[in-house]
């Protein structure tokens, strides 16, 4: 598979495809960063574990960055570093349970910040940024300008994320679409600082099971609202219950979190066709081989939302089972 196709598979945006085509065949370094902030849900623990495996299999040096200091700044787990690091260890074990190769490196923010050169670099990043640009990057941490005005450390977070990229000398930065602002800030100031312009690859944000809304009001799966997300630790009964109550309007694909799960988790990684169990008077059992076929049939009202939700629950329960062992 060509490198561009492999890296962009199941992603939303690549900045830029031309830069990927121009990469050297060896010595390429990529990372995905995560705040340890509680139990991993299906995006963090499963989807990104699979994606980083794909990246590593392309012969790329791959890093999963456990941003413990960033989580502390962002008040995750009450800012308790011990709890945050326990969460990071759980994420590490969970991702490995889903096949993340041993060759993928786990790097902690605590190890970077122990070096005075890191802080020197951060000050250089700050000198090449301005308050307005940093403020625009606050959504990467789910914060607003008002939050930062009450706690100035919030402004330091985007500077740290850019510094992480430069300090680790990365060629490629992966993250959700909500990380775009930080990646673009790094790209904007790279030339002035004599640094690489990092290639930025942005993955999907999975919508809240309660309803994700349109893009201007988008709500993603959240650890703070357990019924909005599928967690790796969820029992089969939990998964069935959450999917049964999920927002899934008849014949609607956009803003439909159940369809999002099929598009970004089930079809890319299940490895087989999906079975939809319909009542005999509604056409009976149906085998679906692609998301495009599923979407077409759902838009034509050939699949009822409850049958779709049952199929999603069956697939996800099968797929997250290896990770459940971490919690058992």
Buried (B, 14 or more C-beta within 10 A) or exposed (E): EEBBEBBBEBBBBBBEEEBBEEBEEEEBBBBBBBBBBBBBBBBBBBBBBBBBBBBBEBEBBBBBBBBBBBBBBBBBBEEBBEBBBEBBEBBBBBBBBBEBEEEBBBBBBBEBBEEEEBEEBBEBBBEBBEEEBBBBBBBBBBBEBEBBEEEEEBBBBBBBBBBBBBBBEBBBBBBBBBBBBBBBBBBBBBEEBEBBBBBBBBBBBBBBBBBBBEEEEBBBBBBEEBEBBBBBBBEBEBBBBBBEEBBBEEEEBEBBBBBBBBBBBBBBBBEEEBBBEBEEEEEEEBEBEEBEBBBBBBEEEBBBBEBBBBBBBBBBBEBBEBBBEBBE
